[in-house]
């Protein structure tokens, strides 16, 4: 125990909302999510352009649309899971 009665360096306390552990977890989640969305968009481009024979500009537009849809779905899922916006 420290002089003030609290554990030294917060050793026994769980990480708070502003801690480095929470920030690194959020950064990891964003990084993994971004990579997954980019890979799925690239996969959609490959499928559309090379397999279905869509022109490059159309395939790029489709891939961006898929990535935007995935980001919107992830945003909605994150809002529901976190409980933010629950004002009742």
N, C-alpha and C positions, 0 to 999 in steps of 0.2 A: 504494500500500500504506500502511496505517496504521502507527503506531508499533509496535504489537505484532506486525506481520507479517501481519495479516489485512486484507482489502480494507476501505476506508472505508465505513461504513454498510452493510456486507454486500452491496455492489453486485454482486459476482460469485457470490453464493451463491443457490441455488434457494430458493424459499419453503419454510419448514419447516411442521410440522403446526400450530403455533400462530400462524402469520403472518396478517396482514390479508388477503393475497391469497387464502389458502385460506378464510378466514372469509367474505369477500365472495362467493367462488364457491359456497360452501355456502348462503349466504343467497339468492343468485340462483336456485339450483336449487330450494330450498324454495318460493320465491315463484312461480316458473314452474309447478312441480308443483301448488301449491295453486290457482293460477288455472285450470289445465287441469282439475283435479278439479271445481272449482266450476262451470266452464262445461259440463262433461259432465253434472253433476248437474242444472243448470238446463235443459239440452237434454232430458234424460230427463223432467223435469217437464213441459216444454212438449209433448213427444211424447205422454206419457201422458195429460195433462189435456185438451189441446186437440184432438189428433188422434184418440186412442182413446176420449175421453169419460169417463175415470176421474174420480171425485169428487176434489176438492182434497185432503182429508186423505190419501186413498189415494195420490194422485200424489206428495205431499210425502214420504210414507213410502217409496215406491219410489225416489224421487230420493236420499233419505238412504241407503237400502240400496245403491244403485249407488255413491255416493260412498264409503261404508265399504268396499265390495268393491274399489274402485280403490285406496284407501289401503292395504289389506291386500296387494294384489298388488304395489304399489310398494314396500312394506316388504320383502316377500319377495325381490323382484328386487334391491333395494339390498343386502340381506344376502348374497345369492349373489354379486353382482358385487364387493362389497368384500372378500369372503373372511372376514369376521368369523364367528366360530363354528366355523371350521375348526381343530379341536383335534388333528387327526391328523397 
